[in-house]
Each structure stands twice: as C-alpha cells, then as structure tokens.
Amino acid sequence: MPTIKEGRYVKSHAMADVAEASPSSDAEEIERSRQEPERFAVLFDRYGARLHRYAARRLGDGEADDIVAETFLVAFRQRDGYDLGRSEALPWLYGIASNLIRRHRRAEVSRYRTFVRTGVLLDAADGVAEQAVERASAQMSGRRLAQAIAGLPARDRDVLLLVAWADLSYEQVADALGLPVGTVRSRLNRARTKVKRALGGVNPTDVHDQKGDNGDE
C-alpha cells in the first residue's frame, strides 16, 4: 500500500512498475488491486495531478497535498466496495475528495474572504489566482469572484466547482456526490445565477451546458 511521507502520497518502486503496464479500465485495475494491492498505483498516476489541481484551487497548495493523499488512502480502503460496473473511477475519487474538502469548508471560505480583503490568495499554487479569474472580463475583480464563491452554500459550491474547475459532466458530478442529475442541474443553476448576479451578469467560471443536457431542471 502507498505511504504518506510529509503529507504526500508516496509509491514504491513496485507500484511505479505496475503503472507502466498496458492501459486498462479503472474498474479492471481496482478489481485486480483486491488481490494485488500495488495495482492501485495506476489510479494515482492517472488522476493524482488532476485531483491536486482541483484541491489546490479550493484550499491552497499545502492543503491539497493532504487532501490527495487522504483521498487515495480512503479509496484504497474502500476498493472492495467499488461498483465494478463503473469503468471510470474519476467521479468516485472526486466524491471522496469533495467530502474531505467539505471538512475544511471554514478554511476555504476564510481563504476566499482573505482574498476579498487583501487581494492576496494565500498559499496559492502557481497560476491559481489567475486561473480563477481568467474568464472574467478585464474590468472584473477577482475579489468579487472570491466573495461570490464564498457566499455560496457548501452543497452548491461543490457542484459549481466540480463542473467549472474539475470539468466534470452533470452525470459525473451526480455520480461523485450521490445526487440525481436533476438536483445537480438545479444546484448548478442556482450557484451560477448567484455568481453572475454578484459579478454584474458576467460568469467567470464560464459554465456551459454539458453534452447531452437538454436544459431540463
């Protein structure tokens, strides 16, 4: 099993060798890992960096290390209960990460509000502040965006950021959070409306309807 060293997920050489094997589905690797635990490293190689970027946007680079490490530890421990009919494990991993991030909701909101007051995004990964406002017009303030996100209920913020920052489809967000797709759409529309209103009608997250969405609530 992977270990944590100084807050980071660390793989053994044997695990690294497995990660170089020919591609297979996430479900196949999880099934194999039940007998060969080292195979679980493949999921880290596939998704670790992506999960880290998402967590860093929400909590800062330092906290992201811990979130990613714990996400994969929780996933490893729960792998026997994974539904092998779900070929892609990414929504499952994002769901675990979202639950862990939710425990830090006060720190997340405080981080946004500090940015509103000072214009400094604490413990930001390289480019995070710029990425967060990259779709805003030149006149839009990143502080207003941070204030709008901080003001969202946690459940709406999770949906908005999984779509806007993790680039998940409605169906994937529903899978990650254990919600009906209709609830995901409703929460996303509610959050998007609040953010757009706070920014004078401009939505810097640029959340578009996903493929296959017919616009129904």
C-alpha positions in Angstrom: 0.0 0.0 0.0 1.2 3.6 -0.7 2.5 5.5 2.3 2.3 9.2 3.3 5.6 11.0 3.8 5.5 14.6 4.8 1.9 14.8 3.8 2.5 13.3 0.3 1.3 10.1 -1.3 4.4 8.0 -1.9 4.6 5.0 -4.2 7.0 2.1 -4.0 9.2 1.0 -7.0 6.9 -2.0 -7.5 3.9 0.3 -7.8 5.7 2.5 -10.3 6.4 -0.6 -12.4 2.7 -1.5 -12.4 1.8 2.0 -13.5 3.8 1.4 -16.7 1.7 -1.6 -17.7 -0.6 -1.5 -20.7 -3.7 0.6 -20.3 -6.8 -0.9 -18.8 -10.0 0.5 -17.3 -10.1 1.9 -13.8 -12.6 -0.8 -12.8 -10.2 -3.5 -14.0 -7.3 -2.1 -12.0 -9.4 -1.8 -8.9 -10.6 -5.4 -9.3 -7.0 -6.6 -9.7 -5.9 -4.5 -6.7 -8.1 -6.5 -4.4 -5.6 -9.3 -4.9 -2.5 -7.2 -5.9 -2.7 -4.0 -3.8 0.2 -2.4 -5.7 -2.0 -2.1 -8.8 -4.0 0.7 -7.2 -1.0 2.9 -8.0 -2.3 3.2 -11.6 -5.2 5.3 -10.4 -2.8 7.7 -8.7 -0.8 8.0 -11.9 -4.0 8.7 -13.9 -5.7 11.1 -11.6 -3.4 12.3 -8.8 -2.3 15.5 -10.5 -5.8 16.4 -11.6 -7.2 16.0 -8.1 -4.3 18.0 -6.7 -5.0 21.0 -9.0 -8.7 21.0 -8.0 -7.9 20.8 -4.3 -5.3 23.5 -4.6 -7.8 25.8 -6.2 -10.1 25.4 -3.3 -7.8 25.1 -0.3 -4.3 26.1 -1.3 -1.3 24.1 -2.4 -0.3 22.9 1.0 -3.7 21.5 2.0 -4.0 19.9 -1.4 -1.1 17.5 -0.7 -3.0 16.2 2.3 -6.4 16.0 0.5 -4.9 14.0 -2.3 -3.0 11.7 0.0 -6.1 11.0 2.1 -8.4 10.7 -1.0 -6.3 7.8 -2.3 -6.0 6.2 1.1 -9.7 6.3 1.6 -10.3 5.0 -1.9 -7.8 2.1 -1.4 -9.6 1.1 1.8 -13.0 1.2 0.1 -12.0 -0.5 -3.1 -13.7 -3.8 -2.2 -17.0 -2.0 -2.3 -16.4 -0.2 -5.6 -19.0 -0.9 -8.2 -17.0 -2.6 -11.0 -19.8 -1.6 -13.4 -18.4 1.9 -13.3 -15.5 1.7 -15.7 -14.2 5.2 -14.8 -13.2 5.9 -11.2 -12.7 9.6 -11.5 -16.1 10.7 -10.3 -15.7 8.3 -7.3 -12.4 9.9 -6.4 -13.8 13.4 -6.8 -16.6 12.5 -4.5 -14.2 11.3 -1.8 -12.1 14.5 -2.3 -15.2 16.7 -2.1 -16.2 15.1 1.2 -12.7 15.7 2.6 -12.6 19.3 1.3 -16.0 19.9 2.9 -14.4 19.2 6.3 -12.3 22.3 5.6 -15.2 24.5 4.5 -14.5 27.2 7.1 -10.9 27.4 6.0 -12.0 27.5 2.3 -14.4 30.4 3.0 -11.9 32.2 5.1 -9.3 31.9 2.3 -11.7 33.5 -0.2 -12.6 36.3 2.3 -9.0 37.0 3.0 -8.5 37.4 -0.8 -11.5 39.8 -0.8 -10.0 41.9 1.9 -6.4 41.9 0.8 -6.2 40.8 -2.8 -3.8 38.1 -1.8 -4.7 34.4 -2.3 -3.0 32.6 0.5 -0.9 29.5 -0.3 -1.9 29.5 -3.9 -0.4 27.1 -6.4 1.3 28.8 -9.3 -1.3 30.4 -11.5 -4.3 29.6 -9.3 -5.4 33.2 -8.8 -5.1 33.9 -12.5 -6.9 30.7 -13.4 -9.8 31.6 -11.1 -10.5 34.8 -12.9 -9.1 34.1 -16.4 -12.6 34.1 -18.0 -13.7 37.3 -16.4 -13.6 40.5 -18.4 -10.7 42.8 -17.8 -12.9 45.0 -15.7 -14.0 42.3 -13.3 -12.4 42.0 -9.9 -11.1 38.7 -8.7 -12.1 39.8 -5.2 -15.8 39.9 -6.3 -15.5 36.4 -7.7 -14.0 35.2 -4.4 -16.7 36.9 -2.4 -19.4 35.3 -4.6 -18.0 31.8 -4.3 -17.5 32.2 -0.5 -21.2 33.2 -0.2 -22.5 30.0 -1.8 -23.9 27.2 0.4 -21.3 24.4 0.5 -23.5 22.0 -1.4 -24.0 24.5 -4.3 -20.3 25.4 -4.3 -19.3 21.8 -4.6 -21.5 21.3 -7.7 -20.4 24.6 -9.3 -16.6 24.0 -8.8 -16.8 20.3 -9.9 -18.3 21.4 -13.2 -16.3 24.6 -13.6 -12.9 23.6 -12.2 -12.8 19.8 -12.3 -14.5 19.8 -15.8 -17.0 17.0 -14.9 -20.2 16.5 -16.7 -23.6 16.7 -14.9 -23.7 12.9 -14.9 -20.2 12.7 -13.4 -21.0 15.2 -10.7 -24.2 13.3 -9.8 -22.1 10.1 -9.6 -19.4 11.9 -7.4 -21.9 13.4 -5.0 -24.5 10.7 -5.0 -27.2 13.0 -6.3 -29.9 12.8 -9.1 -28.8 14.6 -12.2 -31.8 17.0 -11.9 -30.5 18.1 -8.4 -27.1 18.7 -9.9 -28.7 20.9 -12.6 -30.8 22.8 -10.1 -27.8 23.5 -7.7 -25.6 24.5 -10.6 -28.1 26.9 -12.0 -28.7 28.4 -8.6 -25.0 28.8 -7.9 -24.3 30.2 -11.4 -27.1 32.7 -11.0 -25.8 34.0 -7.7 -22.2 34.3 -9.1 -23.4 36.1 -12.2 -25.5 38.5 -10.2 -22.6 39.3 -7.9 -20.4 40.0 -11.0 -22.9 42.1 -12.8 -24.1 39.5 -15.2 -20.6 38.0 -16.1 -19.9 34.4 -15.2 -16.1 34.0 -15.0 -16.5 30.2 -14.5 -17.9 30.0 -18.0 -20.1 27.0 -17.1 -21.7 25.7 -20.3 -24.4 23.1 -20.6 -22.8 19.7 -20.9 -23.1 17.4 -23.8 -26.4 15.6 -23.6 -28.0 18.2 -21.4 -31.4 19.2 -22.7 -31.8 22.1 -20.3 -34.4 20.5 -18.1 -34.3 21.2 -14.4 
